[in-house]
Structures are given as C-alpha cells and as structure tokens.
Amino acid sequence: MVQAKKIAVIGAGLGGAATARLLQCAGFDVDVYEQANEFSRIGAGIHVGPNIMKIFREMGLEKELTALGAKPNQWISRDGANADILAAADLQGYGATYITVHRGDMHTLQFESLDPKKLHYGKRLEHVEQNAEHVILSFSDGTTATADIVIGADGINSKIRDILLGEEAPTYSGWVAHRALIKGENLKKLQAEHDLDDCVKWWHEDRHMMAYYTTSEKDEYYYVTGVPHPPLDTQGQSFLPSSHEEMFKAFEGCHPRIQAMIEASEDITIWPLNSRNPLPIWSSGRLVIVGDACHPMKPHMAQGAGMAIEDGAMLTRCLLKTGLDDYKTAFKLYEHNRKERATRVQTVSNANTFLKQPEDPAWVYGYDLYSEEIYPLNEPKNIEGVNA
C-alpha cells in the first residue's frame, strides 16, 4: 500500500508529464508544477521507439499514442549529395510499434491523462528549502507548496539542478538545429514530385537533415537539421526565426530532394544545441533530477525525450520498491540503474554516429525497462542495457 505522501514534479514537458503519469498510476500523490501559463501545441516532430512505447503501455496510453503517429518500417540513412542509401535499419520487431509523431499531439495525450486538479500552471520555481520533514517550494507568483520529495524534470536550465550542483550555464555545443513543418498544398506538391521516405536521415559532410511524417494520415512532414554554427544571441529565448535563404546556404550542393523540402517548408526556426558534462550526482536530500536536467544531449539519435521517459519509469519502479520513507535508497538505486545507459545514449547521440553505417540498433530499441532487473547498489549494471 503506497503511503499518502506528496511528490512534486517540477516541469511538465514530455519527461515530466510521463513521470507524473507513471507515479499517479502507481498510486502516489503527485503535483506537477509548470512554469508556462497554459498548454499549447508547440514543437514539432518526435520519434517514439519501442523502448519508449513499452512505457506508454504501462501508462495505459500505448493504443492512443500509436493511433496518432506515422509508423515507419525503416530508418534510412542517405548520402546528402546523391541520395545513395548508406544504411537501413528495421524499426519493427522489438515488441512494440515505432512511431513518429508531432510532439504537441503526444504531449496533449500525456496532459489529458493527468489528474487536472494536480497540474498547476504559471509556477516558475524560484527557491527550494529542505528540512528534516519536507521540501518547501517557492514560486515567482508568490505562492508556496510542500512535498516529501521533489523531482526536477525542468530541462537543461533546471532550477533543481542548480540547487544540487550550483548555478552554471549550459555549454554551447557549436551546433544548431533548424526545424520546420511541411503541410497542406506544399506537401501535396512535394509528394507528387518526389518520393519521400517515411523516416530518413540525410548526411552531408559535417551536417545532416532528419525528415519524417508526424501524423498517421501522412499530411504533415517535418525536418530537423544538425549544422555547425557560430554562437547565437537568442536573448534568453529557446529559438529564433530562420529563413529559406539560410537553409539553402547551409545545404548548398545537396540533393534536389533536400532543396525541394526546404522550398516547401514554412516558419523555419533555428535552435542552439546546448550541452552539459555528465553530472557527478543525480540527487541530494529530497531532490532528484531526470531527463535534460540530468543528461542533456543533441537530438541526433532521436532519444533525448525517450531517456527522460525511461528515467521517470525507473525512478517510479525504485520508489515502489523502497517506499517514500526510504527515498534516499530509491534515488541511489535509480541512478545506479540508469546512469550507464543514459550516458551511453548521450555519448553516441552527441557524437552523431548512430545508424550512419549499418549497425544493429537493438541495444536502443530492444530495451524493455520493465523486464530489467533493478540491480542492487553493490552490483554493477549491464552497460549494454539489453535484456539478457
């Protein structure tokens, strides 16, 4: 029987919403504090691999999420100059469906699954005070809240991370991501003139473009790039407007299909890709962090949000194992059982080598968090992160 103690989740992004849903399904009393004033369909595309879909199965949301997205059979890597296939990895056969979907549609599904009385908007965290019995949270609107433990799912600029390790700005990686959607008549024209892959990564010299459908009807196509770029002055914003001209310059000399996608796209944005070094600790006292607050990574492997969701699932399992009274052991077990896998994915994603050449992606997609043993603190975790 789960004790009626309170958990606070800071941040209601994909990782925070998943963590809250999993904890609520497990019977914990969970409040979610989100700094935005309301939910909106922002962002663009996201990959949801079988390793993550199995967690949505645990949430009771697998069927609904599967219905929202496109279902590519392969991840194809192409030469950006001549469209030759460099690698083709099967995405099916790992015990769950692989989908690509609009982040906003996936996020909506998650939000709607949470207890609305426990979801609090306009709560920008300013101060945290721990004592022997609980944590006191102070927000910019003048309100306060208390909880027995606090989970920081508040992204790369995490306030909880700053409290654990001191304030330190993220490091600019030297890369940017351009993001854009193609839809409506522009997409119909593009589909009529070009054979679009369901899920493709175009590799060209020191840059790439990932493109895929984001809806089951295939009426929305999305691309995201990785391009070396001087530092951007974003003036505190997450992204800036970009342009077709900038994109054509960045992908000059590339295959006509890439040029056609750029021409057909609307509202191109540019996002600096920031990073942090692996953190020495993931928790302190009653505070613990997940996702980008813990191990931010470039999006080149399409697993960043996935790792946050896996974190939330493992943390929930550990809290169920120990109970909230022994949260310190739960936090240590969580870090012990997640750190090597999350660090490996972070390293490979940042290196931008995944599926550039033929390889077996089973270590990523074949992972089933609920079939994994929770390794005791004195026993090393399987670094491969693949079920025996």
NORWOMO-V418743 format. One record per pair of residues at least 4 apart in sequence whose C-alpha atoms are under 6 Angstrom apart, sorted by the first residue. I is the first residue (numbers start at 1). J is the second residue. If there is no record, write none. Layout:
i: (I | I)
j: (J | J)
This chain:
i: (6 | 6 | 6 | 6 | 7 | 7 | 7 | 7 | 7 | 8 | 8 | 8 | 8 | 8 | 9 | 9 | 9 | 10 | 10 | 10 | 10 | 11 | 11 | 11 | 11 | 11 | 12 | 12 | 12 | 13 | 15 | 15 | 16 | 18 | 19 | 21 | 22 | 23 | 23 | 24 | 31 | 32 | 33 | 33 | 34 | 34 | 35 | 35 | 35 | 35 | 36 | 36 | 37 | 37 | 41 | 42 | 43 | 44 | 44 | 45 | 45 | 45 | 45 | 46 | 46 | 46 | 47 | 47 | 48 | 48 | 48 | 49 | 50 | 50 | 50 | 50 | 51 | 51 | 51 | 52 | 56 | 56 | 57 | 57 | 68 | 68 | 69 | 69 | 69 | 69 | 69 | 69 | 70 | 70 | 70 | 70 | 70 | 71 | 72 | 73 | 74 | 74 | 74 | 75 | 75 | 75 | 75 | 76 | 76 | 76 | 77 | 77 | 77 | 77 | 77 | 77 | 78 | 78 | 78 | 78 | 78 | 79 | 79 | 79 | 79 | 80 | 80 | 80 | 80 | 80 | 81 | 81 | 82 | 86 | 87 | 87 | 94 | 100 | 101 | 101 | 102 | 103 | 104 | 123 | 124 | 124 | 125 | 126 | 126 | 126 | 127 | 128 | 128 | 129 | 129 | 130 | 134 | 134 | 135 | 135 | 136 | 136 | 137 | 137 | 138 | 139 | 149 | 150 | 151 | 151 | 152 | 152 | 153 | 154 | 155 | 155 | 156 | 156 | 158 | 162 | 162 | 170 | 170 | 170 | 171 | 171 | 172 | 173 | 173 | 174 | 174 | 175 | 175 | 175 | 175 | 176 | 176 | 176 | 176 | 176 | 177 | 177 | 177 | 177 | 178 | 178 | 178 | 178 | 179 | 179 | 179 | 179 | 180 | 180 | 180 | 180 | 181 | 181 | 181 | 182 | 182 | 182 | 182 | 183 | 183 | 186 | 187 | 190 | 198 | 199 | 199 | 200 | 200 | 201 | 201 | 202 | 202 | 203 | 204 | 207 | 207 | 208 | 208 | 209 | 209 | 210 | 210 | 211 | 211 | 212 | 212 | 213 | 213 | 213 | 214 | 239 | 239 | 240 | 240 | 241 | 242 | 242 | 242 | 243 | 248 | 275 | 282 | 282 | 283 | 283 | 289 | 290 | 290 | 290 | 291 | 292 | 297 | 298 | 300 | 300 | 301 | 315 | 318 | 319 | 319 | 322 | 322 | 335 | 338 | 339 | 340 | 341 | 345 | 362 | 363 | 367)
j: (29 | 30 | 147 | 148 | 30 | 147 | 148 | 149 | 150 | 30 | 31 | 32 | 147 | 150 | 32 | 150 | 151 | 33 | 152 | 153 | 154 | 16 | 33 | 34 | 153 | 154 | 16 | 17 | 34 | 17 | 308 | 309 | 153 | 309 | 312 | 114 | 59 | 28 | 316 | 28 | 118 | 119 | 120 | 123 | 121 | 123 | 121 | 122 | 123 | 124 | 121 | 122 | 121 | 122 | 104 | 104 | 103 | 102 | 103 | 101 | 102 | 103 | 214 | 100 | 101 | 103 | 100 | 302 | 52 | 98 | 99 | 98 | 96 | 97 | 98 | 365 | 365 | 367 | 368 | 306 | 61 | 62 | 61 | 62 | 215 | 216 | 99 | 100 | 101 | 214 | 215 | 216 | 99 | 100 | 214 | 215 | 216 | 99 | 198 | 91 | 89 | 90 | 91 | 88 | 89 | 199 | 200 | 87 | 88 | 200 | 85 | 86 | 87 | 200 | 201 | 202 | 83 | 84 | 85 | 86 | 202 | 83 | 84 | 202 | 203 | 202 | 203 | 204 | 254 | 255 | 254 | 255 | 255 | 357 | 357 | 358 | 366 | 214 | 214 | 215 | 214 | 107 | 108 | 139 | 139 | 140 | 139 | 138 | 139 | 140 | 138 | 136 | 137 | 135 | 136 | 135 | 147 | 148 | 146 | 147 | 145 | 146 | 144 | 145 | 144 | 143 | 286 | 287 | 288 | 289 | 160 | 289 | 290 | 158 | 292 | 293 | 292 | 293 | 293 | 166 | 167 | 274 | 275 | 276 | 274 | 275 | 274 | 273 | 274 | 228 | 229 | 227 | 228 | 229 | 273 | 226 | 227 | 271 | 272 | 273 | 225 | 226 | 270 | 271 | 224 | 225 | 269 | 270 | 223 | 224 | 268 | 269 | 222 | 223 | 265 | 268 | 221 | 222 | 265 | 187 | 220 | 221 | 265 | 187 | 220 | 264 | 191 | 194 | 212 | 211 | 212 | 210 | 211 | 209 | 210 | 208 | 209 | 208 | 208 | 226 | 227 | 225 | 226 | 224 | 225 | 223 | 224 | 222 | 223 | 221 | 222 | 218 | 220 | 221 | 220 | 270 | 271 | 269 | 270 | 269 | 268 | 269 | 270 | 268 | 252 | 296 | 288 | 289 | 287 | 288 | 294 | 294 | 308 | 311 | 308 | 296 | 346 | 350 | 349 | 352 | 349 | 334 | 330 | 323 | 330 | 326 | 330 | 339 | 342 | 343 | 383 | 385 | 349 | 366 | 386 | 386)
